[in-house]
Amino acid sequence: MANVIPFSFRGELLSATHDFASGGDQFKLALYTAQPYTTASTVYSATSEVSASGTNYTTTGNVLTGNAVAYGTAVASCDFDDSTWATATFTAAYGAIYNDDKSDKLCVALDFSGNKTATNGTFKVSFPSVVTPADAIISMA
């Protein structure tokens, strides 16, 4: 399965619901063992979320930092700093970025292309740089 961009997200961009700029809205990254989202999804879901029991994972995920927006003549994109969970013991196959400030509205569901595991180590989700806007985690042409 590929990444999922909900239909509602597109309309929310045009109605100025989300502010991805530095100092704008607070976004979070939640991790999942199975994909709970489809293109019809609209908000964060705890279904299939990684367990917070003894794993060093907190339900609802990490706050994303380093919001950055970039744009050129043909592409606009946003980026975040990489997100890490230290001393983690869990497996995740999916993630979801959602707007914590705007009623947990879903922005994108990520497919990690299989299970990724940390065993008493660092679990890290690396976001591509906006240096090449088309490669960013969220980009629009």
C-alpha positions as a LaTeX table, in Angstrom:
\begin{tabular}{lrrr}
\hline
Residue & $x$ (\AA) & $y$ (\AA) & $z$ (\AA) \\
\hline
Met1 & 0.00 & 0.00 & 0.00 \\
Ala2 & 1.20 & 3.52 & $-0.69$ \\
Asn3 & 0.96 & 6.65 & 1.40 \\
Val4 & $-2.60$ & 7.91 & 1.82 \\
Ile5 & $-3.59$ & 11.55 & 1.38 \\
Pro6 & $-7.16$ & 11.96 & 2.58 \\
Phe7 & $-9.63$ & 13.66 & 0.25 \\
Ser8 & $-10.59$ & 16.07 & 3.06 \\
Phe9 & $-6.98$ & 17.30 & 3.39 \\
Arg10 & $-7.04$ & 18.82 & $-0.08$ \\
Gly11 & $-10.12$ & 20.89 & 0.75 \\
Glu12 & $-8.69$ & 21.87 & 4.13 \\
Leu13 & $-5.62$ & 23.30 & 2.39 \\
Leu14 & $-7.78$ & 25.49 & 0.20 \\
Ser15 & $-9.82$ & 26.67 & 3.19 \\
Ala16 & $-6.64$ & 27.55 & 5.15 \\
Thr17 & $-7.29$ & 24.98 & 7.88 \\
His18 & $-3.62$ & 23.96 & 8.22 \\
Asp19 & $-0.67$ & 26.26 & 8.93 \\
Phe20 & 2.54 & 24.35 & 8.22 \\
Ala21 & 4.84 & 27.37 & 8.58 \\
Ser22 & 7.30 & 27.68 & 11.45 \\
Gly23 & 5.33 & 28.92 & 14.46 \\
Gly24 & 2.07 & 27.73 & 12.89 \\
Asp25 & $-0.02$ & 24.73 & 13.93 \\
Gln26 & 1.31 & 21.82 & 15.97 \\
Phe27 & 1.49 & 18.54 & 14.07 \\
Lys28 & 2.05 & 15.07 & 15.47 \\
Leu29 & 3.28 & 11.75 & 14.11 \\
Ala30 & 1.54 & 8.63 & 15.40 \\
Leu31 & 2.81 & 5.10 & 14.63 \\
Tyr32 & 0.79 & 2.01 & 13.72 \\
Thr33 & 1.11 & $-1.75$ & 13.38 \\
Ala34 & $-1.62$ & $-1.86$ & 10.70 \\
Gln35 & $-2.98$ & 0.84 & 8.39 \\
Pro36 & $-6.20$ & 2.26 & 9.89 \\
Tyr37 & $-6.64$ & 4.97 & 7.24 \\
Thr38 & $-8.20$ & 5.27 & 3.79 \\
Thr39 & $-8.70$ & 8.26 & 1.50 \\
Ala40 & $-12.07$ & 8.77 & 3.26 \\
Ser41 & $-10.41$ & 9.19 & 6.68 \\
Thr42 & $-10.56$ & 12.65 & 8.21 \\
Val43 & $-9.00$ & 12.58 & 11.71 \\
Tyr44 & $-6.38$ & 10.83 & 13.88 \\
Ser45 & $-7.37$ & 7.32 & 14.97 \\
Ala46 & $-6.02$ & 5.20 & 17.81 \\
Thr47 & $-7.01$ & 1.99 & 15.97 \\
Ser48 & $-3.92$ & $-0.21$ & 15.48 \\
Glu49 & $-1.65$ & 2.40 & 17.10 \\
Val50 & 1.59 & 1.09 & 18.61 \\
Ser51 & 1.09 & 0.10 & 22.25 \\
Ala52 & 2.28 & 2.55 & 24.88 \\
Ser53 & 2.68 & $-0.25$ & 27.42 \\
Gly54 & 6.38 & $-0.57$ & 28.32 \\
Thr55 & 7.64 & 0.41 & 24.87 \\
Asn56 & 8.68 & 4.06 & 25.32 \\
Tyr57 & 5.95 & 5.05 & 22.86 \\
Thr58 & 3.35 & 7.60 & 23.93 \\
Thr59 & $-0.18$ & 7.23 & 22.60 \\
Thr60 & $-0.96$ & 9.96 & 20.04 \\
Gly61 & 2.72 & 10.00 & 18.96 \\
Asn62 & 5.44 & 12.65 & 18.91 \\
Val63 & 5.06 & 16.36 & 18.38 \\
Leu64 & 6.77 & 17.26 & 15.10 \\
Thr65 & 9.22 & 20.16 & 15.18 \\
Gly66 & 11.08 & 22.17 & 12.59 \\
Asn67 & 8.06 & 22.91 & 10.41 \\
Ala68 & 9.31 & 24.36 & 7.14 \\
Val69 & 7.50 & 25.39 & 3.99 \\
Ala70 & 9.25 & 25.70 & 0.64 \\
Tyr71 & 7.95 & 26.55 & $-2.79$ \\
Gly72 & 9.16 & 27.15 & $-6.28$ \\
Thr73 & 7.56 & 27.86 & $-9.60$ \\
Ala74 & 5.90 & 24.45 & $-9.83$ \\
Val75 & 5.97 & 22.80 & $-6.38$ \\
Ala76 & 5.07 & 23.68 & $-2.80$ \\
Ser77 & 6.12 & 21.43 & 0.06 \\
Cys78 & 6.58 & 21.12 & 3.80 \\
Asp79 & 9.11 & 19.37 & 5.96 \\
Phe80 & 9.69 & 18.50 & 9.60 \\
Asp81 & 12.71 & 17.53 & 11.66 \\
Asp82 & 13.26 & 13.79 & 11.97 \\
Ser83 & 11.22 & 12.24 & 14.78 \\
Thr84 & 12.79 & 9.79 & 17.25 \\
Trp85 & 11.77 & 7.57 & 20.12 \\
Ala86 & 14.78 & 6.76 & 22.35 \\
Thr87 & 15.18 & 3.45 & 24.19 \\
Ala88 & 12.22 & 2.12 & 22.22 \\
Thr89 & 11.02 & $-1.44$ & 21.91 \\
Phe90 & 8.26 & $-1.68$ & 19.32 \\
Thr91 & 7.46 & $-2.40$ & 15.70 \\
Ala92 & 5.63 & $-0.02$ & 13.37 \\
Ala93 & 4.66 & $-0.38$ & 9.72 \\
Tyr94 & 2.72 & 2.86 & 9.27 \\
Gly95 & 2.60 & 6.43 & 10.52 \\
Ala96 & 0.18 & 9.32 & 10.36 \\
Ile97 & 0.77 & 13.07 & 10.44 \\
Tyr98 & $-2.15$ & 14.97 & 11.85 \\
Asn99 & $-2.90$ & 18.51 & 13.01 \\
Asp100 & $-3.05$ & 18.47 & 16.81 \\
Asp101 & $-4.27$ & 22.10 & 16.88 \\
Lys102 & $-7.16$ & 21.58 & 14.47 \\
Ser103 & $-9.29$ & 18.79 & 15.94 \\
Asp104 & $-6.72$ & 16.10 & 15.03 \\
Lys105 & $-7.37$ & 16.49 & 11.30 \\
Leu106 & $-5.45$ & 13.89 & 9.29 \\
Cys107 & $-2.88$ & 15.21 & 6.79 \\
Val108 & $-1.17$ & 12.09 & 5.47 \\
Ala109 & $-0.87$ & 8.40 & 6.37 \\
Leu110 & 2.57 & 6.95 & 5.72 \\
Asp111 & 3.45 & 3.43 & 4.59 \\
Phe112 & 6.90 & 2.34 & 5.82 \\
Ser113 & 6.95 & $-0.55$ & 3.28 \\
Gly114 & 6.98 & $-3.22$ & 5.94 \\
Asn115 & 7.63 & $-3.60$ & 9.64 \\
Lys116 & 10.38 & $-1.47$ & 11.20 \\
Thr117 & 11.56 & $-2.53$ & 14.65 \\
Ala118 & 13.59 & $-1.06$ & 17.49 \\
Thr119 & 14.65 & $-3.21$ & 20.43 \\
Asn120 & 15.82 & $-1.06$ & 23.33 \\
Gly121 & 17.19 & 1.36 & 20.77 \\
Thr122 & 16.22 & 4.43 & 18.77 \\
Phe123 & 13.23 & 4.30 & 16.45 \\
Lys124 & 13.64 & 7.12 & 13.93 \\
Val125 & 11.39 & 8.43 & 11.19 \\
Ser126 & 13.48 & 10.47 & 8.77 \\
Phe127 & 11.78 & 13.10 & 6.66 \\
Pro128 & 13.20 & 14.01 & 3.25 \\
Ser129 & 14.63 & 17.50 & 2.84 \\
Val130 & 12.70 & 20.25 & 1.11 \\
Val131 & 15.87 & 21.13 & $-0.81$ \\
Thr132 & 14.18 & 19.24 & $-3.64$ \\
Pro133 & 10.53 & 20.17 & $-2.93$ \\
Ala134 & 9.07 & 17.28 & $-4.94$ \\
Asp135 & 10.85 & 14.86 & $-2.55$ \\
Ala136 & 9.39 & 16.38 & 0.65 \\
Ile137 & 6.99 & 14.42 & 2.86 \\
Ile138 & 4.08 & 16.57 & 1.67 \\
Ser139 & 4.38 & 18.29 & $-1.71$ \\
Met140 & 1.97 & 19.59 & $-4.29$ \\
Ala141 & 2.65 & 20.33 & $-7.92$ \\
\hline
\end{tabular}
